[in-house]
Amino acid sequence: MLNIPTQDQRHTAIHFLEQSPSQRLQILNQLGIARYEFLTKIRLNEANIICIMRFFKYPSQLKFPNLIGADLSGLILDGVNFIRGNLSEANLQGSSLVNADLLFVNFTSADLRNADLRGATLNETIWLGALVSECKFATGDGLTKLQRQDLQLRGARFNSSEDGN
């Protein structure tokens, strides 16, 4: 989809988000980005139209998920691979990311209230300004002691008995 005018990119993104999950997966396969299967679950809204436009602009050059400002709220994303993803300002409120690979993810100003990150791998993550009230974590998740303390002060919940590892 190289060099497509912005309005056409927008139309393409909307069309994609109007499709069923299986149709979306077929499109992702055709573009060679089926590894981003989670895109079959996201809702049609302005935040996700912009997100899909970024994914479709240069699909052959995608290395890491760019989900800045995406709306992933309420989704079951257990086991997802967001390694080196940029989830700055993303809405993950109420989402389940149990056992997800979140190495090197940037959660700056993301909304993770009531999200479930138990069993997720969280090494080298960035939490600047992230909303984490009632976000569930397990111990042994790759967070530093300082990160864990900071997240707890902001309302995150840690429970070693719920650790799936």
Contacts in CASP RR format, 6 or more apart in sequence:
PFRMAT RR
TARGET T0000
AUTHOR 0000-0000-0000
METHOD contacts of the structure
MODEL  1
MLNIPTQDQRHTAIHFLEQSPSQRLQILNQLGIARYEFLTKIRLNEANII
CIMRFFKYPSQLKFPNLIGADLSGLILDGVNFIRGNLSEANLQGSSLVNA
DLLFVNFTSADLRNADLRGATLNETIWLGALVSECKFATGDGLTKLQRQD
LQLRGARFNSSEDGN
1 9 0 8 1.000
1 12 0 8 1.000
1 56 0 8 1.000
1 57 0 8 1.000
1 58 0 8 1.000
1 59 0 8 1.000
2 57 0 8 1.000
2 58 0 8 1.000
4 12 0 8 1.000
4 57 0 8 1.000
6 53 0 8 1.000
9 53 0 8 1.000
9 56 0 8 1.000
9 57 0 8 1.000
10 49 0 8 1.000
10 53 0 8 1.000
12 53 0 8 1.000
12 56 0 8 1.000
13 49 0 8 1.000
13 50 0 8 1.000
13 52 0 8 1.000
13 53 0 8 1.000
13 56 0 8 1.000
14 44 0 8 1.000
14 49 0 8 1.000
16 24 0 8 1.000
16 27 0 8 1.000
16 52 0 8 1.000
16 56 0 8 1.000
17 24 0 8 1.000
17 42 0 8 1.000
17 43 0 8 1.000
17 44 0 8 1.000
17 48 0 8 1.000
17 49 0 8 1.000
17 52 0 8 1.000
18 44 0 8 1.000
19 27 0 8 1.000
21 40 0 8 1.000
21 41 0 8 1.000
22 40 0 8 1.000
24 39 0 8 1.000
24 40 0 8 1.000
25 34 0 8 1.000
25 37 0 8 1.000
25 40 0 8 1.000
28 34 0 8 1.000
28 36 0 8 1.000
28 37 0 8 1.000
28 39 0 8 1.000
28 40 0 8 1.000
31 56 0 8 1.000
31 59 0 8 1.000
32 59 0 8 1.000
32 60 0 8 1.000
33 55 0 8 1.000
33 59 0 8 1.000
33 62 0 8 1.000
35 81 0 8 1.000
36 55 0 8 1.000
36 62 0 8 1.000
36 65 0 8 1.000
38 72 0 8 1.000
38 75 0 8 1.000
38 77 0 8 1.000
38 80 0 8 1.000
39 52 0 8 1.000
39 55 0 8 1.000
41 75 0 8 1.000
41 76 0 8 1.000
41 77 0 8 1.000
42 48 0 8 1.000
42 51 0 8 1.000
42 52 0 8 1.000
42 70 0 8 1.000
42 71 0 8 1.000
42 72 0 8 1.000
42 75 0 8 1.000
43 71 0 8 1.000
45 71 0 8 1.000
47 69 0 8 1.000
47 70 0 8 1.000
47 71 0 8 1.000
47 91 0 8 1.000
48 70 0 8 1.000
48 71 0 8 1.000
50 69 0 8 1.000
51 66 0 8 1.000
51 67 0 8 1.000
51 68 0 8 1.000
51 69 0 8 1.000
51 70 0 8 1.000
54 66 0 8 1.000
54 68 0 8 1.000
55 62 0 8 1.000
55 66 0 8 1.000
63 84 0 8 1.000
64 83 0 8 1.000
64 84 0 8 1.000
64 85 0 8 1.000
64 86 0 8 1.000
65 82 0 8 1.000
65 84 0 8 1.000
65 85 0 8 1.000
65 86 0 8 1.000
66 85 0 8 1.000
66 86 0 8 1.000
67 82 0 8 1.000
67 85 0 8 1.000
67 86 0 8 1.000
67 87 0 8 1.000
67 90 0 8 1.000
68 86 0 8 1.000
68 87 0 8 1.000
68 88 0 8 1.000
68 89 0 8 1.000
68 90 0 8 1.000
69 87 0 8 1.000
69 88 0 8 1.000
69 89 0 8 1.000
69 90 0 8 1.000
69 91 0 8 1.000
70 87 0 8 1.000
70 90 0 8 1.000
70 91 0 8 1.000
71 90 0 8 1.000
71 91 0 8 1.000
72 90 0 8 1.000
72 91 0 8 1.000
72 92 0 8 1.000
72 95 0 8 1.000
73 91 0 8 1.000
73 92 0 8 1.000
73 93 0 8 1.000
73 94 0 8 1.000
73 95 0 8 1.000
73 111 0 8 1.000
74 92 0 8 1.000
74 93 0 8 1.000
74 94 0 8 1.000
74 95 0 8 1.000
74 96 0 8 1.000
75 95 0 8 1.000
75 96 0 8 1.000
76 95 0 8 1.000
76 96 0 8 1.000
77 95 0 8 1.000
77 96 0 8 1.000
77 97 0 8 1.000
77 100 0 8 1.000
78 96 0 8 1.000
78 97 0 8 1.000
78 98 0 8 1.000
78 99 0 8 1.000
78 100 0 8 1.000
79 97 0 8 1.000
79 98 0 8 1.000
79 99 0 8 1.000
79 100 0 8 1.000
79 101 0 8 1.000
80 97 0 8 1.000
80 100 0 8 1.000
80 101 0 8 1.000
81 100 0 8 1.000
81 101 0 8 1.000
82 97 0 8 1.000
82 100 0 8 1.000
82 101 0 8 1.000
82 102 0 8 1.000
82 105 0 8 1.000
83 101 0 8 1.000
83 102 0 8 1.000
83 103 0 8 1.000
83 104 0 8 1.000
83 105 0 8 1.000
84 103 0 8 1.000
84 104 0 8 1.000
84 105 0 8 1.000
85 104 0 8 1.000
85 105 0 8 1.000
85 106 0 8 1.000
86 105 0 8 1.000
86 106 0 8 1.000
87 105 0 8 1.000
87 106 0 8 1.000
87 107 0 8 1.000
87 110 0 8 1.000
88 106 0 8 1.000
88 107 0 8 1.000
88 108 0 8 1.000
88 109 0 8 1.000
88 110 0 8 1.000
89 108 0 8 1.000
89 109 0 8 1.000
89 110 0 8 1.000
90 107 0 8 1.000
90 110 0 8 1.000
90 111 0 8 1.000
91 110 0 8 1.000
91 111 0 8 1.000
92 110 0 8 1.000
92 111 0 8 1.000
92 112 0 8 1.000
92 115 0 8 1.000
93 111 0 8 1.000
93 112 0 8 1.000
93 113 0 8 1.000
93 114 0 8 1.000
93 115 0 8 1.000
93 131 0 8 1.000
94 113 0 8 1.000
94 114 0 8 1.000
94 115 0 8 1.000
94 116 0 8 1.000
95 112 0 8 1.000
95 115 0 8 1.000
95 116 0 8 1.000
96 115 0 8 1.000
96 116 0 8 1.000
97 115 0 8 1.000
97 116 0 8 1.000
97 117 0 8 1.000
97 120 0 8 1.000
98 116 0 8 1.000
98 117 0 8 1.000
98 118 0 8 1.000
98 119 0 8 1.000
98 120 0 8 1.000
98 164 0 8 1.000
99 118 0 8 1.000
99 119 0 8 1.000
99 120 0 8 1.000
99 164 0 8 1.000
100 117 0 8 1.000
100 119 0 8 1.000
100 120 0 8 1.000
100 121 0 8 1.000
101 120 0 8 1.000
101 121 0 8 1.000
102 117 0 8 1.000
102 120 0 8 1.000
102 121 0 8 1.000
102 122 0 8 1.000
102 125 0 8 1.000
103 121 0 8 1.000
103 122 0 8 1.000
103 123 0 8 1.000
103 124 0 8 1.000
103 125 0 8 1.000
104 123 0 8 1.000
104 124 0 8 1.000
104 125 0 8 1.000
105 122 0 8 1.000
105 125 0 8 1.000
105 126 0 8 1.000
106 125 0 8 1.000
106 126 0 8 1.000
107 125 0 8 1.000
107 126 0 8 1.000
107 127 0 8 1.000
107 128 0 8 1.000
107 130 0 8 1.000
108 126 0 8 1.000
108 127 0 8 1.000
108 128 0 8 1.000
108 129 0 8 1.000
108 130 0 8 1.000
109 128 0 8 1.000
109 129 0 8 1.000
109 130 0 8 1.000
110 130 0 8 1.000
110 131 0 8 1.000
111 130 0 8 1.000
111 131 0 8 1.000
112 130 0 8 1.000
112 131 0 8 1.000
112 132 0 8 1.000
112 135 0 8 1.000
113 131 0 8 1.000
113 132 0 8 1.000
113 133 0 8 1.000
113 134 0 8 1.000
113 135 0 8 1.000
114 133 0 8 1.000
114 134 0 8 1.000
114 135 0 8 1.000
115 132 0 8 1.000
115 135 0 8 1.000
115 136 0 8 1.000
116 135 0 8 1.000
116 136 0 8 1.000
117 135 0 8 1.000
117 136 0 8 1.000
117 137 0 8 1.000
117 138 0 8 1.000
117 141 0 8 1.000
118 136 0 8 1.000
118 137 0 8 1.000
118 138 0 8 1.000
118 159 0 8 1.000
118 162 0 8 1.000
118 163 0 8 1.000
118 164 0 8 1.000
119 138 0 8 1.000
119 141 0 8 1.000
119 163 0 8 1.000
119 164 0 8 1.000
119 165 0 8 1.000
120 137 0 8 1.000
120 141 0 8 1.000
121 141 0 8 1.000
121 142 0 8 1.000
122 137 0 8 1.000
122 141 0 8 1.000
122 142 0 8 1.000
122 143 0 8 1.000
123 142 0 8 1.000
123 143 0 8 1.000
125 143 0 8 1.000
125 147 0 8 1.000
127 147 0 8 1.000
127 150 0 8 1.000
127 151 0 8 1.000
130 154 0 8 1.000
131 154 0 8 1.000
132 151 0 8 1.000
132 154 0 8 1.000
132 155 0 8 1.000
132 156 0 8 1.000
133 154 0 8 1.000
133 155 0 8 1.000
133 156 0 8 1.000
134 155 0 8 1.000
134 156 0 8 1.000
134 157 0 8 1.000
135 151 0 8 1.000
135 155 0 8 1.000
135 156 0 8 1.000
135 157 0 8 1.000
136 156 0 8 1.000
136 157 0 8 1.000
136 159 0 8 1.000
136 162 0 8 1.000
137 143 0 8 1.000
137 148 0 8 1.000
137 151 0 8 1.000
137 156 0 8 1.000
137 157 0 8 1.000
137 158 0 8 1.000
137 159 0 8 1.000
138 158 0 8 1.000
138 159 0 8 1.000
138 160 0 8 1.000
138 162 0 8 1.000
138 163 0 8 1.000
138 164 0 8 1.000
138 165 0 8 1.000
139 158 0 8 1.000
139 159 0 8 1.000
139 160 0 8 1.000
139 163 0 8 1.000
140 160 0 8 1.000
140 163 0 8 1.000
140 165 0 8 1.000
141 163 0 8 1.000
143 151 0 8 1.000
148 158 0 8 1.000
151 158 0 8 1.000
152 158 0 8 1.000
END
